[in-house]
Amino acid sequence: MKDGIETLGTRRTRLAASLETDVRIREVFAKVPRHLFIPDQVWPGLVGPSLDRNTDPEGWADQVYTDAPVITQVNEGCDGPANVPTSSSSAPSVMATMLEAAGVKPGHRVLEIGTGTGFNTALLCELVGTQGQVVTIEVDPSVLKRARRALEAAGYAPATFLSDGVDGHPSGAPFDSVIATCALVRVPAEWMRQTRPGGVIVTPWAPGVTLPGGMMAQLVVGAGANLAQGRFVGNADFMSLRDQRGRRGAPPDHDAIADRTWTLTGDARDLVLDGAGPQLALMNPGTAMGFQPLPGKERSCVWLSAVDSPSWARLYADGRVEQGGPDRLGERIITAREWWRAQGSPDLTEYGLTVDITGEHRVWLRDPSGPSWVHVRTERGSLGEEKAKGSARP
């Protein structure tokens, strides 16, 4: 098929060649046609109309073969006052990072949480080959139905199941790797139990943070499946696992009265927007962040709020910092920023995550024995507390 300028195959080849990843992964991207898995109707932006392949085939092809996510469903397939993305095909470069981190090889057994369009599933099928197996789980029946049709039409036969994915797929265990295409607050213990020792869990992890997104964790499962740990391999902004939505905090009211207001030199929003945001999020458990529209000429401020207390802060373009509540979030984010710089401004990939079978999620810097922050305690504990022993409070 031609789109008026160049064939879809040419676009596919060019996109695959542009990916900075292992040659074998580039080869499967060049082999599997992404357009077979993308529906005719997509949403180029969160605001505005959808784009239809039948009326704009060239624009549709541009969406499909650009290194960017493609929104394939909004509002869980229902009409709504605003377009809220509920299913998508991830950017190919992000998918390549996940596949490389998972170390998928011929003959492997892989569990995918979040079938989506089925495109990533097809890539996994190519990587494991005829001797391996891919088990994929999807929570949305309409999304799964379409993915099954696309996979069958493209010649792939993974095992597909309708489920929220939290419990994994015990009858198919053990798996060499588990790949989640949705963001988590808590890595389910069942995924650890169903992964062989030395196997890998690759998942977006978003510990209650709306800004600046989430992190891609590469976790190696230890002997006995009592522990999984590893470094973050980059940023990852994914839709949340539906079972774990609603854990991201909320902005303070516009009329909230501050306990303290002061002014910094420059744009106070740069505290979290100039590249340090993900790291500061890791160093401040239980803190949600986001943008808040403002009346008048100011476009927005950055807000912070505690997920388990009434504490909040706002950062403004004119340098103002406001805070309210007992946790003094404005002061904490400034202190954390100063500590981060004193450590040499470490990159996100210098941080890592340890998850144990009790449910505790601990972030650490450079080494598991280094400075650490507990984001999720045991199943019986609370979210967003710091570890009493060996913790680091910047």
Summary of the structure (lengths in Angstrom):
residues: 394
radius of gyration: 21.7
end to end distance: 57.5
largest distance: 63.6
contacts: 1327
relative contact order: 0.09
helix: 28%
strand: 29%
